[in-house]
Amino acid sequence: MKKLVLLGFITLLTLSQAKMVDAIAIIVEGEPVTTAEIRAVQKQMQISKEQATNLLIQDRLQKSAMKNVNIVETDIDAKIATIAKQNNLTIPKMQKILQEQGTTWSKYRSSVRDAMKKEKFYQEKVVSNISAPDDDELKLFYKNHQEDFSIPSSVSMIEYSAASEESMKTFLQTKNTKEIESHSVEKSTKDLNPALLGSILQTQDGSFTRPFNAGDRYISYKVLSKQGKVSMPYESAKGAVAAKWKQQQQDKALKDYFEKLKTNAEIQILR
């Protein structure tokens, strides 16, 4: 059965989700955190009691900070339509699947609303305050994190080619090699163009890359294995460097934001 997934912030288990009755451990800005929730988050995320407690305090601080964040119903409709399309579903089919999973439509809409509120809050309060890095800053980040930007030195594959895009699409769907030419290749990653290299690195061993237009034919590679390890040159890795730098800055900004909120928040430790 298809299970619907809404991407966004990690949602911690709440008391209603955990379906446990337990004592109140902490009150954050008037919102309770129970010992049951702390245990549930510990188990769910395999972390210490202190880490689980801090995550739940942050969760309550986030809810308090988002009280004035509003999402209009038409935006929720549009988001749900996008999720349905990504899952190749109609709205009625989505409703049926959710019902079979034990989730009411109103509860699902509420979860979408909460995720959108979190994303809007995140963009307005965190991301908007991060300045874009200059090239020198990215180069320094690359130098200090080169281990994160290493790739296989070579890759073994089978190259499949077809005279038309339709023939290639048919092959990838059916694996029927009629009208398809193939041969084994081993390529050094330093000799691959960035687009092909990116596609190969994202393809799991045993799987096929998306088809490429090579001018007189269409090509797809079945990735067999990746060998060795080599650092990517800065210019080739620049996009990945910028993305990792941005993620690190966002994580730090989010942590700093909630540490500041925590300092000024009303938090009662009961047990």
Backbone torsions as a table, in degrees:
resi	resn	phi	psi	omega
1	MET	NA	136.6	179.7
2	LYS	-70.3	132.7	177.9
3	LYS	-111.1	125.6	-177.0
4	LEU	-78.5	137.9	-179.8
5	VAL	-127.3	127.9	175.7
6	LEU	-105.6	114.8	-178.6
7	LEU	-78.0	149.4	177.7
8	GLY	159.2	-147.5	178.2
9	PHE	-66.2	149.2	171.6
10	ILE	-67.4	129.0	179.4
11	THR	-99.7	119.7	-179.9
12	LEU	-74.0	153.2	177.3
13	LEU	-64.1	134.0	176.1
14	THR	-102.8	172.9	-179.7
15	LEU	-59.5	-41.0	-178.8
16	SER	-67.6	-35.3	179.0
17	GLN	-70.4	-43.3	-178.3
18	ALA	-70.5	-23.1	179.2
19	LYS	55.6	44.0	177.8
20	MET	-120.4	148.0	174.2
21	VAL	-108.7	124.3	-175.8
22	ASP	-156.0	176.4	-176.3
23	ALA	-77.8	152.7	175.1
24	ILE	-77.9	125.6	-178.1
25	ALA	-96.2	-38.5	-175.2
26	ILE	-144.3	147.7	172.2
27	ILE	-120.7	119.5	-177.6
28	VAL	-114.6	112.9	-179.3
29	GLU	49.7	41.5	178.2
30	GLY	84.3	-5.4	-179.3
31	GLU	-101.7	126.7	-177.2
32	PRO	-78.9	149.0	169.0
33	VAL	-122.1	124.2	-175.8
34	THR	-97.7	160.3	176.6
35	THR	-64.7	-29.9	177.6
36	ALA	-64.4	-43.1	178.7
37	GLU	-62.7	-43.1	-179.6
38	ILE	-60.1	-46.3	179.0
39	ARG	-63.4	-40.2	-178.7
40	ALA	-63.5	-42.4	179.8
41	VAL	-69.4	-37.8	175.2
42	GLN	-55.9	-47.8	-177.9
43	LYS	-69.5	-43.7	-177.2
44	GLN	-62.9	-41.2	-173.0
45	MET	-107.7	0.5	178.3
46	GLN	54.7	53.8	-178.8
47	ILE	-129.7	172.4	-178.6
48	SER	-74.2	166.1	177.8
49	LYS	-61.5	-40.6	179.8
50	GLU	-63.0	-43.6	179.3
51	GLN	-64.7	-42.3	179.3
52	ALA	-63.7	-40.8	179.1
53	THR	-63.0	-44.9	179.9
54	ASN	-63.8	-38.5	177.9
55	LEU	-64.4	-40.0	179.9
56	LEU	-71.2	-35.3	174.7
57	ILE	-63.4	-43.4	177.9
58	GLN	-62.5	-39.0	178.7
59	ASP	-60.3	-43.1	180.0
60	ARG	-71.0	-37.5	176.3
61	LEU	-63.4	-38.9	178.5
62	GLN	-64.1	-44.1	179.1
63	LYS	-62.0	-40.4	179.4
64	SER	-65.7	-41.2	-178.7
65	ALA	-69.7	-23.1	-176.5
66	MET	-93.5	6.5	-176.4
67	LYS	-57.2	-32.4	-177.6
68	ASN	-98.8	10.3	176.9
69	VAL	-88.0	122.1	-176.9
70	ASN	-114.9	140.4	176.3
71	ILE	-123.7	125.7	-178.3
72	VAL	-78.8	152.7	-175.0
73	GLU	-61.3	-35.1	-179.0
74	THR	-65.8	-31.8	176.8
75	ASP	-69.7	-35.7	176.2
76	ILE	-65.4	-43.0	177.4
77	ASP	-58.2	-43.9	-178.3
78	ALA	-65.6	-40.2	179.3
79	LYS	-64.7	-44.2	179.4
80	ILE	-63.5	-39.5	178.0
81	ALA	-62.1	-38.5	178.3
82	THR	-65.9	-43.6	179.0
83	ILE	-62.3	-42.6	179.1
84	ALA	-61.2	-44.4	-179.9
85	LYS	-63.1	-41.5	179.0
86	GLN	-63.0	-28.7	179.0
87	ASN	-96.1	7.8	-179.1
88	ASN	56.2	46.4	-177.9
89	LEU	-126.3	152.6	166.7
90	THR	-87.0	163.6	178.2
91	ILE	-61.2	-45.0	177.7
92	PRO	-59.7	-38.4	178.3
93	LYS	-66.8	-40.0	176.9
94	MET	-60.7	-44.4	179.6
95	GLN	-61.0	-39.1	-179.9
96	LYS	-65.6	-43.5	179.7
97	ILE	-63.8	-43.4	179.0
98	LEU	-62.0	-40.4	178.5
99	GLN	-62.6	-41.3	178.9
100	GLU	-65.6	-28.7	178.2
101	GLN	-84.2	-1.6	178.5
102	GLY	84.7	19.5	179.9
103	THR	-112.3	124.0	178.8
104	THR	-73.8	158.9	180.0
105	TRP	-64.9	-40.1	-179.5
106	SER	-65.2	-37.8	178.5
107	LYS	-67.4	-38.4	179.4
108	TYR	-66.9	-44.3	177.2
109	ARG	-59.2	-38.9	179.8
110	SER	-64.8	-38.7	179.1
111	SER	-67.6	-36.7	176.9
112	VAL	-66.1	-43.2	178.3
113	ARG	-59.1	-45.8	-179.2
114	ASP	-62.1	-42.0	179.9
115	ALA	-64.3	-40.0	179.5
116	MET	-68.6	-36.8	177.0
117	LYS	-63.7	-42.3	179.3
118	LYS	-63.4	-43.2	-179.2
119	GLU	-65.6	-41.8	178.8
120	LYS	-64.1	-44.7	177.7
121	PHE	-59.5	-45.5	-178.7
122	TYR	-61.2	-45.7	-179.4
123	GLN	-65.5	-40.7	-175.6
124	GLU	-77.3	-39.2	-172.7
125	LYS	-95.5	-22.5	-174.2
126	VAL	-115.4	-62.7	-173.2
127	VAL	-62.1	-39.1	-176.0
128	SER	-64.5	-18.1	-178.0
129	ASN	-94.4	2.9	-179.0
130	ILE	-98.9	120.3	179.3
131	SER	-79.1	148.4	178.4
132	ALA	-68.5	140.3	-179.1
133	PRO	-78.6	152.5	172.2
134	ASP	-89.3	174.1	-174.3
135	ASP	-63.6	-36.0	179.9
136	ASP	-64.4	-38.4	179.5
137	GLU	-66.5	-40.8	178.1
138	LEU	-67.2	-39.2	178.9
139	LYS	-63.2	-39.7	178.0
140	LEU	-65.9	-41.4	178.3
141	PHE	-62.8	-42.6	177.9
142	TYR	-60.6	-45.0	-179.0
143	LYS	-61.5	-38.7	-176.7
144	ASN	-83.9	-8.5	-178.0
145	HIS	-133.9	35.8	-175.4
146	GLN	-58.7	-30.1	-179.5
147	GLU	-60.8	-27.8	-179.3
148	ASP	-78.4	-10.5	-175.8
149	PHE	-121.8	39.4	175.0
150	SER	-100.6	150.5	-179.1
151	ILE	-135.3	165.2	175.0
152	PRO	-59.6	147.6	179.3
153	SER	-81.0	-25.5	178.8
154	SER	-150.2	164.0	-178.8
155	VAL	-143.2	135.0	177.0
156	SER	-98.6	132.5	-174.9
157	MET	-147.3	167.8	166.1
158	ILE	-112.4	125.5	179.7
159	GLU	-93.4	124.2	176.7
160	TYR	-112.0	134.3	-179.6
161	SER	-135.0	149.6	179.6
162	ALA	-140.7	155.2	-177.9
163	ALA	-73.1	-23.9	-177.7
164	SER	-132.8	156.9	178.0
165	GLU	-64.3	-38.2	-179.5
166	GLU	-62.9	-42.2	179.0
167	SER	-63.3	-40.0	179.1
168	MET	-66.5	-42.7	178.3
169	LYS	-62.1	-40.4	178.6
170	THR	-63.4	-42.2	178.5
171	PHE	-61.4	-45.7	-177.8
172	LEU	-65.1	-27.9	178.6
173	GLN	-81.9	-39.7	-172.1
174	THR	-107.9	-20.8	-174.2
175	LYS	64.1	18.8	174.1
176	ASN	-78.4	119.4	-173.3
177	THR	-86.2	10.2	175.4
178	LYS	-62.2	132.6	-178.7
179	GLU	68.9	15.6	-179.3
180	ILE	-117.5	134.2	173.3
181	GLU	-103.5	146.4	-179.0
182	SER	-147.7	151.7	172.4
183	HIS	-162.3	155.0	-179.2
184	SER	-79.4	142.1	178.0
185	VAL	-139.1	151.2	170.9
186	GLU	-129.4	123.1	-174.3
187	LYS	-121.6	142.7	171.9
188	SER	-80.2	132.6	-175.8
189	THR	-63.3	-27.2	-180.0
190	LYS	-68.8	-16.9	-179.4
191	ASP	-94.7	-3.6	-177.0
192	LEU	-90.3	144.8	175.5
193	ASN	-71.9	153.5	-173.1
194	PRO	-54.5	-39.3	-178.0
195	ALA	-65.4	-45.9	-180.0
196	LEU	-67.6	-41.9	179.3
197	LEU	-60.3	-44.4	179.4
198	GLY	-60.9	-42.0	179.8
199	SER	-64.6	-42.9	-179.1
200	ILE	-65.0	-43.8	-179.1
201	LEU	-64.5	-28.9	179.4
202	GLN	-84.7	-8.5	-177.4
203	THR	-95.2	127.1	179.2
204	GLN	-69.4	150.1	175.8
205	ASP	-56.6	133.7	-178.4
206	GLY	93.0	-5.1	-179.3
207	SER	-110.8	170.0	-176.6
208	PHE	-104.3	144.7	172.9
209	THR	-75.9	165.0	172.5
210	ARG	-66.5	154.2	-179.0
211	PRO	-71.4	143.7	178.3
212	PHE	-114.5	142.6	174.4
213	ASN	-85.9	111.3	-178.6
214	ALA	-98.2	15.7	179.1
215	GLY	97.8	-69.8	-179.7
216	ASP	-101.7	2.4	-179.2
217	ARG	-162.3	168.2	176.9
218	TYR	-113.2	135.5	-173.6
219	ILE	-125.2	140.9	169.7
220	SER	-136.1	143.3	179.9
221	TYR	-109.7	136.2	168.1
222	LYS	-94.4	115.7	-177.4
223	VAL	-79.7	120.0	-179.7
224	LEU	-91.4	-50.6	179.7
225	SER	-161.8	156.6	177.5
226	LYS	-118.9	133.0	-175.8
227	GLN	-123.3	154.0	173.6
228	GLY	72.8	-174.3	-178.2
229	LYS	-155.7	132.1	179.8
230	VAL	-148.2	146.8	178.2
231	SER	-74.7	137.0	175.6
232	MET	-72.7	139.0	171.9
233	PRO	-60.1	148.8	-176.4
234	TYR	-54.1	-45.3	-176.7
235	GLU	-61.5	-36.9	178.8
236	SER	-73.8	-32.2	-176.0
237	ALA	-91.4	-2.9	-170.0
238	LYS	-54.0	-42.6	179.7
239	GLY	-62.9	-43.7	179.0
240	ALA	-68.1	-36.3	178.0
241	VAL	-62.5	-46.8	-179.7
242	ALA	-62.4	-40.2	-179.4
243	ALA	-66.2	-42.4	-179.2
244	LYS	-70.1	-38.4	176.2
245	TRP	-60.2	-45.9	-178.8
246	LYS	-61.4	-44.5	-179.2
247	GLN	-63.0	-41.6	179.2
248	GLN	-63.5	-43.0	178.9
249	GLN	-65.0	-39.3	179.6
250	GLN	-66.4	-41.6	178.9
251	ASP	-62.3	-42.5	-179.7
252	LYS	-67.5	-42.0	-179.8
253	ALA	-63.8	-40.0	179.3
254	LEU	-65.3	-42.9	179.1
255	LYS	-63.5	-45.3	-179.6
256	ASP	-63.4	-39.0	-178.9
257	TYR	-60.8	-46.6	-177.2
258	PHE	-76.8	-26.3	173.8
259	GLU	-64.9	-38.8	177.9
260	LYS	-66.9	-43.8	177.5
261	LEU	-61.4	-41.2	-177.5
262	LYS	-62.6	-37.9	-179.2
263	THR	-61.6	-36.8	-176.3
264	ASN	-100.3	0.1	-175.7
265	ALA	-83.3	157.4	174.6
266	GLU	-90.7	106.0	-176.9
267	ILE	-124.0	122.0	179.2
268	GLN	-109.5	118.8	176.1
269	ILE	-91.3	113.1	-176.7
270	LEU	-95.9	-34.5	180.0
271	ARG	-159.3	NA	NA
